[in-house]
Amino acid sequence: MWTTYNIYAICAFAAIGGGLFGFDISSMSGVLGTNAYKNYFGNPAGYRQGGITASMPAGSLVGALASSFIADKLSRRTAIQIAAIIWIIGATLQTASNGIALLCIGRVVAGLCVGIASAIVPVYQAEIAPKEIRGRVVTLQQWAITWGILIQYFIQYGASFVDGGPKAPNQGTAAFRIPWGIQIVPAFILFVGMFFLPRSPRWLASKDRWEEAIQVLAHLHGGGDVNNPKVLAEYHEIEEALRFEREEAVSSYRALVAPRMFKRVILGMSIQMWSQLCGMNIMMYYIVYIMEGAGIANELLTSSIQYIINVALTLPAILYLDKFGRRPALLCGSFGMMTFLFISGALQASYGMPNPDKSNKAITWIVQDHQSVSKGIVACSYLFVATFATTWGPTSWTYPSEIFPSKIRAKAVSLATASNWAWNCALAFGVPPLLQNINWKMYMIFATFNGLALIHMFLTAPETKGKTLEEMDEVFDSGIPAWRGVKKGSRLDELQSRIETGELKVGGFHGRDQSGAATGVEHLGKAE
């Protein structure tokens, strides 16, 4: 079967799995303002709407926890394909829903897909990409999420005009069934297209399929030449890392809680937790409510600008994350989001008032007759999204996918992603009543979370740019505080240079040692 080995094409196509996540985010936000949705599902608000929204991340939590078992046993590629099939089933159930119960079931099933894809797609991308562009291609996952949000939102915006428009008292169910049904298309494309992408060379190596692994490495990084020094250097790095892991003879589950690894697991889970507690997904799910409360004339159209900003400003992160690094993105992002949330909350506290229209249960706090203040609140929302899009959005997927060794990578990333979905679920369920009951104070809470994230990342998150996946042990076990930086340069570059000069020779496959690794490394000249 024909296979593409263009790294950008591989990682961009796999990122469609992230696009499904984006589709799901705006599959709810786009219908909240339509009478079709309100009438058919009994005008849900508060905990009822929170339960509907939270059903997807609840399924995603389960999917993320299960993802490592599928990915380690069947391969990263197959796990993504299984996720696509599950999504098709979930989207079908949502489209056919005849009440809140079936809608929630459909969202839970679709959530299983999103949990698997959101955990495994970054792992697959990180294991495919060379260190020089790893940040760039893994951030394609986040860019795909933003595109999914934007495309689905505009599909829903267009569908909202059927049967008289979103304010028509008897609007038909096509306003939400059309966009929910269209979600099937990208999942089908993802399932079929993954057959034409290679398996992860590091997964192949972990299964002792060394011949296949070096062939894939050669096509990815050496133009098909298995004797390319860069290919041989990377092969040697992978082989040595796997041999070391096997010599330790510790199960992957025990390795997760080993002292030197547990701090990384906690860091990965914390980054995904803070990416939720920063408040971004609240902006995505309930932006229509925020715009209504600010007194915006056409809240559906105004909300869409936020999604465009999210797509456009993720691009700079894709281009520059490998240049500027992960750590500055995390620190600057937390500070910026904290600032804009504090300003927005203060404006609403100073100029807002309880909503006199008691019939609108979702909106209990409004800003009235202060157009400049309303514009300021909207501007803060836009600036908040812009900050997230250029910093935490891409980095929160990139960082956890690259900091773990091969033996536990899928399991550790699944735990980090499960942390994302656990908090996502809690917030999706809890924010509607928060908006109803504490109004502007909610912004102060999330601003404080960003301040705590800033302190946490400053103390615990070292820079990882320019390092191979096999060098992360040196980054985290060096004993150097995170804020002091790490040694520049990469061991892979030194190894490649030694191979080129003939000091180190990586030969053919001369059999297997007791650990099962290929013994094809010969040292010439000075020993290592």
C-alpha positions as CSV (number, residue, x, y, z in Angstrom):
1,M,0.0,0.0,0.0
2,W,1.3,3.5,-0.9
3,T,2.5,5.4,2.2
4,T,3.4,9.0,2.5
5,Y,6.5,9.9,4.6
6,N,6.2,13.7,4.5
7,I,6.4,14.7,8.1
8,Y,4.2,17.7,7.8
9,A,1.6,15.8,5.8
10,I,1.6,12.9,8.3
11,C,1.2,15.1,11.4
12,A,-1.3,17.5,9.8
13,F,-3.5,14.7,8.7
14,A,-3.4,12.9,12.0
15,A,-4.4,16.2,13.6
16,I,-7.9,15.8,12.2
17,G,-8.3,13.8,15.4
18,G,-7.9,17.1,17.2
19,G,-10.3,18.7,14.7
20,L,-13.0,16.3,16.0
21,F,-12.4,17.7,19.5
22,G,-13.0,21.2,18.0
23,F,-16.1,20.1,16.2
24,D,-17.5,18.9,19.5
25,I,-16.7,22.1,21.4
26,S,-18.7,24.3,19.1
27,S,-21.4,21.6,18.3
28,M,-22.9,22.8,21.6
29,S,-22.0,26.5,21.7
30,G,-23.5,27.2,18.3
31,V,-27.0,25.9,19.1
32,L,-27.4,27.4,22.6
33,G,-28.9,30.6,21.1
34,T,-31.4,28.9,18.7
35,N,-35.1,28.3,19.5
36,A,-34.9,24.9,17.8
37,Y,-32.5,23.7,20.5
38,K,-34.3,25.4,23.4
39,N,-37.8,24.2,22.4
40,Y,-36.9,20.6,21.5
41,F,-34.8,20.0,24.7
42,G,-37.0,21.9,27.1
43,N,-35.0,25.2,27.3
44,P,-32.2,23.6,29.4
45,A,-30.2,25.9,31.8
46,G,-28.1,25.6,34.9
47,Y,-27.3,22.0,35.9
48,R,-29.4,20.5,33.1
49,Q,-27.4,22.4,30.4
50,G,-24.2,21.7,32.4
51,G,-25.0,18.0,32.3
52,I,-25.5,18.0,28.5
53,T,-22.3,19.8,28.0
54,A,-20.3,17.7,30.5
55,S,-21.4,14.4,29.0
56,M,-18.8,14.7,26.2
57,P,-15.8,15.4,28.5
58,A,-17.0,12.6,30.8
59,G,-16.7,10.2,27.9
60,S,-13.4,11.7,26.9
61,L,-12.1,11.0,30.4
62,V,-12.8,7.3,30.0
63,G,-11.4,7.4,26.4
64,A,-8.2,9.0,27.5
65,L,-7.6,6.5,30.3
66,A,-8.3,3.6,27.8
67,S,-6.2,5.1,25.1
68,S,-2.8,3.8,26.2
69,F,-3.9,0.2,26.2
70,I,-5.1,0.4,22.6
71,A,-2.1,2.5,21.5
72,D,0.5,0.2,23.1
73,K,-1.0,-3.0,21.9
74,L,-2.3,-2.2,18.5
75,S,-0.2,0.9,17.6
76,R,-0.7,4.6,17.6
77,R,-2.1,4.6,14.1
78,T,-4.7,1.9,14.8
79,A,-5.8,3.7,18.0
80,I,-6.6,6.8,16.0
81,Q,-8.6,4.8,13.5
82,I,-10.6,3.2,16.3
83,A,-11.3,6.6,17.7
84,A,-12.7,7.7,14.3
85,I,-15.1,4.8,14.2
86,I,-16.3,5.6,17.7
87,W,-16.9,9.2,16.7
88,I,-19.1,8.2,13.7
89,I,-21.3,6.2,16.1
90,G,-21.5,9.1,18.6
91,A,-22.3,11.7,15.9
92,T,-25.0,9.4,14.5
93,L,-26.6,9.1,18.0
94,Q,-26.5,12.8,18.5
95,T,-28.1,13.5,15.1
96,A,-30.9,11.0,15.8
97,S,-31.5,12.2,19.4
98,N,-35.1,12.4,20.5
99,G,-34.4,13.9,23.9
100,I,-31.8,14.8,26.4
101,A,-31.1,11.2,27.3
102,L,-30.0,10.1,23.8
103,L,-28.2,13.4,23.2
104,C,-26.1,12.8,26.3
105,I,-25.4,9.1,25.3
106,G,-24.3,10.3,21.9
107,R,-22.0,12.9,23.4
108,V,-20.5,10.4,25.8
109,V,-19.8,8.0,22.9
110,A,-18.2,10.8,20.8
111,G,-16.3,11.8,23.9
112,L,-14.7,8.4,24.0
113,C,-13.2,9.2,20.6
114,V,-12.0,12.6,21.6
115,G,-10.3,11.2,24.7
116,I,-8.5,8.6,22.7
117,A,-7.5,10.9,19.8
118,S,-6.5,13.8,22.1
119,A,-4.1,11.5,24.0
120,I,-2.6,9.5,21.1
121,V,-2.4,12.0,18.2
122,P,0.2,14.2,20.0
123,V,2.2,11.0,20.9
124,Y,2.1,9.8,17.3
125,Q,3.2,13.2,16.1
126,A,6.0,13.5,18.6
127,E,7.3,10.0,17.8
128,I,7.3,10.8,14.1
129,A,8.9,14.2,14.1
130,P,12.6,15.2,14.3
131,K,13.5,17.3,17.3
132,E,14.0,20.5,15.3
133,I,10.3,20.7,14.3
134,R,8.6,18.6,16.9
135,G,7.0,21.5,18.6
136,R,5.8,22.8,15.3
137,V,4.1,19.6,14.1
138,V,2.6,18.7,17.5
139,T,1.0,22.1,17.7
140,L,-0.9,21.2,14.5
141,Q,-3.1,19.3,16.9
142,Q,-4.2,22.5,18.6
143,W,-4.5,24.3,15.2
144,A,-6.8,21.5,14.0
145,I,-8.9,21.9,17.2
146,T,-9.3,25.6,16.4
147,W,-10.3,24.9,12.8
148,G,-12.8,22.3,14.0
149,I,-14.3,24.9,16.4
150,L,-14.5,27.5,13.6
151,I,-15.8,25.3,10.8
152,Q,-18.5,23.7,13.0
153,Y,-19.5,27.0,14.4
154,F,-20.1,28.5,11.0
155,I,-21.9,25.3,9.9
156,Q,-24.2,25.8,12.9
157,Y,-24.5,29.6,12.2
158,G,-25.7,28.8,8.7
159,A,-28.0,26.1,9.9
160,S,-29.5,28.4,12.5
161,F,-31.3,30.3,9.8
162,V,-33.4,27.4,8.7
163,D,-37.2,27.5,9.4
164,G,-37.3,31.2,10.0
165,G,-34.0,31.7,11.9
166,P,-32.8,31.3,15.5
167,K,-35.5,33.5,17.0
168,A,-38.4,31.9,15.1
169,P,-40.8,30.5,17.8
170,N,-41.4,27.2,16.0
171,Q,-37.9,26.6,14.4
172,G,-37.5,23.0,13.3
173,T,-34.9,20.5,14.5
174,A,-32.9,20.7,11.3
175,A,-31.1,23.7,12.9
176,F,-29.1,21.3,15.1
177,R,-29.4,17.9,13.3
178,I,-27.7,19.2,10.1
179,P,-24.5,20.3,11.8
180,W,-24.4,17.3,14.2
181,G,-24.7,15.0,11.2
182,I,-22.0,16.7,9.2
183,Q,-19.5,15.8,12.0
184,I,-19.4,12.2,10.5
185,V,-17.5,13.4,7.4
186,P,-14.1,14.3,8.9
187,A,-14.1,11.1,11.0
188,F,-14.6,9.0,7.9
189,I,-11.8,10.8,6.1
190,L,-9.5,10.3,9.1
191,F,-10.2,6.6,9.3
192,V,-9.5,5.9,5.7
193,G,-6.5,8.2,5.4
194,M,-4.6,6.7,8.3
195,F,-4.1,3.6,6.3
196,F,-1.7,5.6,4.1
197,L,0.5,6.9,7.0
198,P,3.4,4.9,8.6
199,R,3.3,3.4,12.1
200,S,5.4,5.1,14.7
201,P,9.1,3.9,14.5
202,R,9.4,4.0,18.3
203,W,6.3,1.8,18.6
204,L,7.7,-0.6,16.0
205,A,11.0,-0.7,18.0
206,S,9.2,-1.4,21.2
207,K,7.7,-4.5,19.6
208,D,11.2,-5.6,18.3
209,R,10.2,-4.9,14.8
210,W,13.6,-3.3,14.2
211,E,13.8,-3.7,10.5
212,E,10.5,-1.9,10.0
213,A,11.5,0.7,12.5
214,I,14.7,1.7,10.7
215,Q,13.0,1.6,7.3
216,V,10.4,4.1,8.6
217,L,13.2,6.3,10.2
218,A,15.0,6.2,6.9
219,H,12.0,7.3,4.9
220,L,11.1,10.0,7.5
221,H,14.6,11.5,8.1
222,G,17.0,10.2,5.6
223,G,15.3,10.2,2.2
224,G,15.0,6.4,2.3
225,D,18.7,5.8,3.0
226,V,19.1,3.5,6.0
227,N,22.8,4.4,6.2
228,N,22.1,8.2,6.6
229,P,24.1,9.3,9.7
230,K,21.0,11.1,11.1
231,V,18.9,7.9,10.7
232,L,21.6,5.7,12.3
233,A,22.1,8.2,15.2
234,E,18.4,8.2,15.9
235,Y,18.2,4.4,15.6
236,H,21.0,4.1,18.1
237,E,19.4,6.5,20.5
238,I,16.1,4.6,20.4
239,E,17.9,1.2,20.8
240,E,19.9,2.4,23.8
241,A,16.9,3.9,25.5
242,L,14.8,0.7,25.0
243,R,17.7,-1.5,26.2
244,F,18.1,0.6,29.4
245,E,14.3,0.5,30.1
246,R,14.3,-3.3,29.6
247,E,17.4,-3.8,31.9
248,E,15.6,-1.9,34.6
249,A,12.9,-4.7,34.5
250,V,10.2,-2.5,36.0
251,S,6.7,-2.7,34.8
252,S,5.4,0.4,33.0
253,Y,2.8,0.9,35.8
254,R,5.4,0.8,38.6
255,A,7.6,3.1,36.4
256,L,4.8,5.7,36.4
257,V,5.1,6.2,40.2
258,A,8.9,5.8,40.5
259,P,10.2,9.0,42.2
260,R,12.2,10.3,39.3
261,M,9.2,9.7,36.9
262,F,6.3,10.6,39.2
263,K,7.2,14.3,39.2
264,R,7.0,14.3,35.4
265,V,3.6,12.6,35.5
266,I,2.4,15.2,37.9
267,L,3.8,18.0,35.7
268,G,2.1,16.6,32.6
269,M,-1.2,16.3,34.4
270,S,-0.8,19.7,35.9
271,I,-0.2,21.4,32.6
272,Q,-3.4,19.8,31.2
273,M,-5.3,20.8,34.4
274,W,-4.2,24.5,34.1
275,S,-5.1,24.5,30.4
276,Q,-8.7,23.9,31.6
277,L,-8.6,26.1,34.7
278,C,-7.3,29.1,32.7
279,G,-10.9,29.5,31.5
280,M,-10.5,29.0,27.7
281,N,-13.0,26.2,27.2
282,I,-15.5,28.2,29.2
283,M,-15.1,30.9,26.6
284,M,-15.6,28.3,23.9
285,Y,-18.7,26.6,25.4
286,Y,-20.5,29.6,26.7
287,I,-19.3,32.6,24.7
288,V,-22.9,33.2,23.5
289,Y,-24.0,33.7,27.1
290,I,-21.1,36.1,27.7
291,M,-21.9,38.2,24.6
292,E,-25.6,38.3,25.5
293,G,-24.8,39.5,29.0
294,A,-22.5,42.2,27.5
295,G,-25.5,43.5,25.5
296,I,-24.1,42.7,22.1
297,A,-26.6,43.0,19.3
298,N,-25.9,39.9,17.3
299,E,-24.2,37.6,19.8
300,L,-23.9,34.6,17.4
301,L,-22.0,36.7,14.8
302,T,-19.9,38.5,17.4
303,S,-19.0,35.2,19.1
304,S,-17.7,33.9,15.7
305,I,-15.0,36.5,15.7
306,Q,-13.5,34.8,18.7
307,Y,-13.2,31.6,16.8
308,I,-11.5,33.3,13.9
309,I,-8.9,34.8,16.3
310,N,-8.3,31.4,17.8
311,V,-7.5,29.9,14.4
312,A,-5.4,32.9,13.2
313,L,-3.3,33.3,16.3
314,T,-2.4,29.7,16.8
315,L,-0.4,30.0,13.6
316,P,2.4,32.1,15.2
317,A,2.8,29.4,17.8
318,I,3.2,26.8,15.1
319,L,5.9,28.8,13.4
320,Y,7.9,30.0,16.5
321,L,7.4,27.5,19.3
322,D,10.6,25.6,18.4
323,K,12.4,28.9,18.3
324,F,11.2,30.7,21.5
325,G,10.5,27.5,23.5
326,R,7.8,26.0,25.6
327,R,8.7,27.6,28.9
328,P,8.3,31.3,27.8
329,A,4.9,30.4,26.2
330,L,3.6,28.9,29.4
331,L,4.8,31.8,31.6
332,C,3.7,34.7,29.3
333,G,0.4,33.0,28.5
334,S,-0.6,32.6,32.2
335,F,0.3,36.3,32.9
336,G,-1.7,37.6,29.9
337,M,-4.8,35.5,30.6
338,M,-4.8,36.4,34.2
339,T,-4.6,40.1,33.3
340,F,-7.5,40.1,30.8
341,L,-9.8,38.0,33.1
342,F,-9.2,40.4,36.0
343,I,-10.1,43.4,33.8
344,S,-13.2,41.7,32.4
345,G,-14.4,40.7,35.9
346,A,-13.8,44.2,37.2
347,L,-15.7,45.9,34.4
348,Q,-18.7,43.6,35.0
349,A,-18.6,44.1,38.7
350,S,-18.5,47.9,38.4
351,Y,-21.0,48.4,35.6
352,G,-23.2,45.3,35.6
353,M,-26.5,44.6,37.2
354,P,-28.9,41.6,37.8
355,N,-30.9,40.8,34.6
356,P,-34.4,42.2,35.0
357,D,-35.7,39.7,32.4
358,K,-36.4,36.7,34.7
359,S,-37.6,34.6,31.7
360,N,-34.0,34.2,30.5
361,K,-32.6,31.8,33.1
362,A,-29.2,31.4,31.5
363,I,-28.3,35.2,31.7
364,T,-28.6,36.6,35.3
365,W,-26.1,39.4,35.0
366,I,-26.0,42.0,32.3
367,V,-24.2,45.3,31.3
368,Q,-26.8,47.7,30.2
369,D,-26.5,51.3,28.7
370,H,-22.7,51.2,28.9
371,Q,-21.7,50.5,25.3
372,S,-18.0,51.4,25.9
373,V,-17.9,48.9,28.8
374,S,-19.6,46.2,26.8
375,K,-17.0,46.7,24.1
376,G,-14.3,46.5,26.7
377,I,-15.6,43.2,27.9
378,V,-15.7,41.8,24.4
379,A,-12.2,43.2,23.7
380,C,-10.9,41.4,26.8
381,S,-12.5,38.2,25.6
382,Y,-10.8,38.5,22.3
383,L,-7.4,39.3,23.8
384,F,-7.8,36.4,26.2
385,V,-8.4,34.0,23.3
386,A,-5.5,35.5,21.4
387,T,-3.2,35.0,24.4
388,F,-4.3,31.4,24.8
389,A,-4.0,30.6,21.1
390,T,-0.4,31.7,20.9
391,T,0.8,30.2,24.2
392,W,-1.0,27.6,26.3
393,G,-3.2,26.2,23.6
394,P,-0.4,24.6,21.5
395,T,2.1,24.1,24.3
396,S,-0.3,22.2,26.6
397,W,-0.5,19.4,24.0
398,T,3.2,19.6,23.0
399,Y,4.9,19.5,26.4
400,P,3.2,16.4,27.9
401,S,3.7,14.4,24.7
402,E,7.5,14.8,24.7
403,I,8.7,14.5,28.3
404,F,8.2,10.8,29.0
405,P,10.3,7.8,28.0
406,S,9.1,5.3,25.4
407,K,8.1,2.6,27.9
408,I,5.5,4.8,29.7
409,R,4.8,7.5,27.1
410,A,1.3,6.4,26.0
411,K,0.2,5.7,29.6
412,A,1.6,8.9,31.0
413,V,0.2,11.0,28.3
414,S,-3.2,9.3,28.7
415,L,-3.1,10.3,32.4
416,A,-2.2,13.9,31.5
417,T,-5.0,14.0,29.0
418,A,-7.4,12.3,31.4
419,S,-6.6,15.2,33.8
420,N,-7.6,17.6,31.0
421,W,-10.9,15.8,30.6
422,A,-11.7,15.4,34.3
423,W,-11.4,19.2,34.7
424,N,-13.1,19.9,31.4
425,C,-16.1,17.8,32.6
426,A,-16.2,19.4,36.0
427,L,-16.1,22.9,34.5
428,A,-18.6,22.2,31.7
429,F,-21.0,21.0,34.4
430,G,-20.3,23.7,36.9
431,V,-19.9,26.9,34.9
432,P,-23.6,27.4,33.9
433,P,-24.7,27.5,37.6
434,L,-21.6,29.7,38.3
435,L,-22.7,32.1,35.6
436,Q,-26.1,32.2,37.2
437,N,-25.1,32.5,40.8
438,I,-21.8,34.4,41.1
439,N,-21.7,36.1,37.7
440,W,-18.6,38.3,37.4
441,K,-16.8,36.7,40.4
442,M,-16.3,33.6,38.1
443,Y,-13.8,35.7,36.1
444,M,-11.8,36.5,39.3
445,I,-11.7,32.8,40.2
446,F,-10.2,31.8,36.8
447,A,-7.8,34.8,36.8
448,T,-6.5,33.5,40.2
449,F,-6.0,30.0,38.7
450,N,-3.8,31.6,36.0
451,G,-1.7,33.3,38.6
452,L,-1.2,30.0,40.4
453,A,-0.3,28.3,37.0
454,L,2.3,31.1,36.4
455,I,4.0,30.3,39.8
456,H,3.8,26.5,39.3
457,M,5.3,26.6,35.8
458,F,8.1,28.9,36.8
459,L,9.2,26.5,39.5
460,T,8.7,23.1,37.8
461,A,8.7,23.3,34.0
462,P,12.2,23.2,32.3
463,E,12.7,24.0,28.7
464,T,12.5,21.0,26.3
465,K,13.0,22.6,22.8
466,G,15.8,21.1,20.7
467,K,16.1,17.9,22.7
468,T,15.2,14.4,21.4
469,L,12.6,12.3,23.2
470,E,15.4,10.1,24.4
471,E,17.2,13.0,26.1
472,M,14.3,14.0,28.4
473,D,15.8,12.0,31.2
474,E,18.8,14.3,31.2
475,V,16.6,17.4,31.1
476,F,14.5,16.3,34.1
477,D,17.1,14.4,36.2
478,S,20.0,16.8,35.9
479,G,19.2,18.4,39.3
480,I,19.2,21.9,37.7
481,P,16.2,24.0,38.8
482,A,13.7,24.7,36.0
483,W,14.3,28.4,36.0
484,R,18.1,28.0,35.5
485,G,17.7,26.5,32.0
486,V,19.2,23.3,30.6
487,K,22.4,22.6,28.7
488,K,22.1,23.7,25.1
489,G,22.6,21.3,22.2
490,S,21.6,17.8,21.7
491,R,23.3,14.4,22.1
492,L,21.8,13.3,18.8
493,D,23.8,16.0,17.0
494,E,27.0,14.8,18.6
495,L,26.2,11.2,17.8
496,Q,25.5,12.1,14.2
497,S,28.8,13.9,13.9
498,R,30.7,10.8,15.3
499,I,29.0,8.6,12.8
500,E,29.9,10.9,10.0
501,T,33.6,11.0,11.0
502,G,33.7,7.2,11.5
503,E,34.3,7.4,15.2
504,L,31.1,5.4,15.8
505,K,29.7,2.8,13.4
506,V,26.1,1.6,13.6
507,G,26.0,-1.6,11.5
508,G,23.4,-4.0,10.4
509,F,21.2,-6.3,12.4
510,H,23.6,-8.9,14.0
511,G,20.9,-10.7,16.1
512,R,19.3,-9.9,19.4
513,D,20.7,-9.7,22.9
514,Q,18.9,-11.1,26.0
515,S,16.7,-8.1,26.3
516,G,15.5,-8.5,22.8
517,A,17.1,-5.4,21.3
518,A,19.0,-5.6,18.0
519,T,22.8,-5.8,18.6
520,G,24.0,-3.8,15.6
521,V,26.2,-1.2,17.1
522,E,30.0,-1.3,16.7
523,H,32.3,1.4,18.2
524,L,35.4,2.4,16.2
525,G,38.3,4.4,17.7
526,K,37.7,6.1,21.0
527,A,35.1,4.4,23.2
528,E,32.1,6.3,24.4
